[in-house]
Amino acid sequence: MKNLSGLMKQAQKLQSKIAEMQEELGRRTVTAQAGGGMVVATVNGRQELVSLRIDPEVANPEDIEMLQDLITAAVNEALNRSREMVAQEMSKLTGGLQLPGLV
């Protein structure tokens, strides 16, 4: 029973640290760009798009598909970087142990 109690305390401590880390990651951002910086997307650690900058030069009504492709590419790259940032921080917290549902 003593081992189980110790294990439960460790789990609660880890859960608390994970909550703190998630809060911190929500404040951290990563940025990615497409089209040589014509479209820049910024995403936080919660995988939320927090800003999108589009150079007016790329906003050509004659070629809206290119703009859509650049936006998609920049946002997807920013989301990938955000997931990598979260995975790295989670790995530090769990000592490399992969815990399902945490990343």
C-alpha atoms as a printed R data frame, in Angstrom:
    type eleno elety resid chain resno      x      y       z
1   ATOM     1    CA   MET     A     1  0.000  0.000   0.000
2   ATOM     2    CA   LYS     A     2  2.882  2.357   0.735
3   ATOM     3    CA   ASN     A     3  4.195  1.905  -2.827
4   ATOM     4    CA   LEU     A     4  0.766  2.637  -4.274
5   ATOM     5    CA   SER     A     5  0.458  5.771  -2.175
6   ATOM     6    CA   GLY     A     6  3.892  6.948  -3.335
7   ATOM     7    CA   LEU     A     7  3.004  6.230  -6.927
8   ATOM     8    CA   MET     A     8 -0.214  8.231  -6.615
9   ATOM     9    CA   LYS     A     9  1.690 11.179  -5.131
10  ATOM    10    CA   GLN     A    10  4.167 11.058  -8.017
11  ATOM    11    CA   ALA     A    11  1.311 10.953 -10.530
12  ATOM    12    CA   GLN     A    12 -0.347 13.972  -8.907
13  ATOM    13    CA   LYS     A    13  2.954 15.856  -8.917
14  ATOM    14    CA   LEU     A    14  3.481 15.033 -12.599
15  ATOM    15    CA   GLN     A    15 -0.077 16.098 -13.400
16  ATOM    16    CA   SER     A    16  0.508 19.430 -11.684
17  ATOM    17    CA   LYS     A    17  3.760 19.974 -13.593
18  ATOM    18    CA   ILE     A    18  2.034 19.114 -16.877
19  ATOM    19    CA   ALA     A    19 -0.695 21.683 -16.168
20  ATOM    20    CA   GLU     A    20  1.952 24.331 -15.439
21  ATOM    21    CA   MET     A    21  3.827 23.416 -18.605
22  ATOM    22    CA   GLN     A    22  0.658 23.610 -20.725
23  ATOM    23    CA   GLU     A    23 -0.065 27.064 -19.339
24  ATOM    24    CA   GLU     A    24  3.492 28.179 -20.146
25  ATOM    25    CA   LEU     A    25  3.313 26.691 -23.650
26  ATOM    26    CA   GLY     A    26  0.125 28.631 -24.267
27  ATOM    27    CA   ARG     A    27  2.180 31.795 -23.849
28  ATOM    28    CA   ARG     A    28  5.033 30.620 -26.092
29  ATOM    29    CA   THR     A    29  4.844 31.013 -29.848
30  ATOM    30    CA   VAL     A    30  6.569 29.727 -32.958
31  ATOM    31    CA   THR     A    31  6.580 31.344 -36.366
32  ATOM    32    CA   ALA     A    32  6.830 29.945 -39.880
33  ATOM    33    CA   GLN     A    33  6.788 31.578 -43.258
34  ATOM    34    CA   ALA     A    34  6.066 30.727 -46.861
35  ATOM    35    CA   GLY     A    35  6.834 32.412 -50.146
36  ATOM    36    CA   GLY     A    36 10.083 33.883 -48.880
37  ATOM    37    CA   GLY     A    37  8.331 35.618 -46.003
38  ATOM    38    CA   MET     A    38  5.334 36.825 -47.998
39  ATOM    39    CA   VAL     A    39  3.067 34.946 -45.560
40  ATOM    40    CA   VAL     A    40  4.039 34.577 -41.901
41  ATOM    41    CA   ALA     A    41  2.021 32.510 -39.416
42  ATOM    42    CA   THR     A    42  2.469 32.490 -35.642
43  ATOM    43    CA   VAL     A    43  1.070 29.657 -33.527
44  ATOM    44    CA   ASN     A    44  1.152 29.155 -29.757
45  ATOM    45    CA   GLY     A    45  1.848 25.970 -27.805
46  ATOM    46    CA   ARG     A    46 -1.863 25.173 -27.753
47  ATOM    47    CA   GLN     A    47 -1.734 24.909 -31.565
48  ATOM    48    CA   GLU     A    48 -3.805 28.072 -31.947
49  ATOM    49    CA   LEU     A    49 -3.097 30.472 -34.793
50  ATOM    50    CA   VAL     A    50 -2.391 33.770 -33.022
51  ATOM    51    CA   SER     A    51 -1.351 35.901 -35.992
52  ATOM    52    CA   LEU     A    52 -1.112 35.809 -39.739
53  ATOM    53    CA   ARG     A    53  0.769 38.419 -41.755
54  ATOM    54    CA   ILE     A    54  0.295 38.652 -45.504
55  ATOM    55    CA   ASP     A    55  2.484 40.921 -47.624
56  ATOM    56    CA   PRO     A    56  0.151 43.056 -49.777
57  ATOM    57    CA   GLU     A    57  2.225 42.180 -52.849
58  ATOM    58    CA   VAL     A    58  1.051 38.561 -52.681
59  ATOM    59    CA   ALA     A    59 -2.632 39.516 -52.426
60  ATOM    60    CA   ASN     A    60 -3.282 39.380 -56.161
61  ATOM    61    CA   PRO     A    61 -6.974 38.848 -56.947
62  ATOM    62    CA   GLU     A    62 -5.900 37.227 -60.219
63  ATOM    63    CA   ASP     A    63 -4.012 34.472 -58.361
64  ATOM    64    CA   ILE     A    64 -5.939 33.780 -55.175
65  ATOM    65    CA   GLU     A    65 -4.958 30.091 -55.297
66  ATOM    66    CA   MET     A    66 -1.296 30.971 -54.771
67  ATOM    67    CA   LEU     A    67 -2.208 33.033 -51.703
68  ATOM    68    CA   GLN     A    68 -4.290 30.187 -50.330
69  ATOM    69    CA   ASP     A    69 -1.391 27.769 -50.866
70  ATOM    70    CA   LEU     A    70  1.060 30.110 -49.118
71  ATOM    71    CA   ILE     A    71 -1.280 30.565 -46.144
72  ATOM    72    CA   THR     A    72 -1.824 26.821 -45.861
73  ATOM    73    CA   ALA     A    73  1.912 26.128 -46.057
74  ATOM    74    CA   ALA     A    74  2.823 28.752 -43.442
75  ATOM    75    CA   VAL     A    75  0.097 27.701 -40.996
76  ATOM    76    CA   ASN     A    76  0.881 23.997 -41.347
77  ATOM    77    CA   GLU     A    77  4.601 24.596 -40.799
78  ATOM    78    CA   ALA     A    78  3.875 26.751 -37.736
79  ATOM    79    CA   LEU     A    79  1.593 24.026 -36.344
80  ATOM    80    CA   ASN     A    80  4.309 21.407 -36.908
81  ATOM    81    CA   ARG     A    81  6.849 23.587 -35.098
82  ATOM    82    CA   SER     A    82  4.409 24.091 -32.243
83  ATOM    83    CA   ARG     A    83  3.854 20.338 -31.902
84  ATOM    84    CA   GLU     A    84  7.626 19.795 -31.899
85  ATOM    85    CA   MET     A    85  8.042 22.442 -29.187
86  ATOM    86    CA   VAL     A    86  5.358 20.776 -27.057
87  ATOM    87    CA   ALA     A    87  6.883 17.314 -27.591
88  ATOM    88    CA   GLN     A    88 10.337 18.571 -26.558
89  ATOM    89    CA   GLU     A    89  9.007 20.200 -23.402
90  ATOM    90    CA   MET     A    90  6.912 17.152 -22.553
91  ATOM    91    CA   SER     A    91  9.938 14.905 -23.052
92  ATOM    92    CA   LYS     A    92 11.901 17.019 -20.563
93  ATOM    93    CA   LEU     A    93  9.090 16.664 -18.048
94  ATOM    94    CA   THR     A    94  8.530 12.924 -18.465
95  ATOM    95    CA   GLY     A    95 12.166 11.959 -18.942
96  ATOM    96    CA   GLY     A    96 11.461 10.795 -22.485
97  ATOM    97    CA   LEU     A    97  8.585  8.529 -21.456
98  ATOM    98    CA   GLN     A    98  5.808  8.708 -24.047
99  ATOM    99    CA   LEU     A    99  2.501  9.150 -22.246
100 ATOM   100    CA   PRO     A   100 -0.563  8.785 -24.472
101 ATOM   101    CA   GLY     A   101 -2.845 11.775 -24.685
102 ATOM   102    CA   LEU     A   102 -0.329 14.308 -23.398
103 ATOM   103    CA   VAL     A   103  1.084 15.508 -26.695
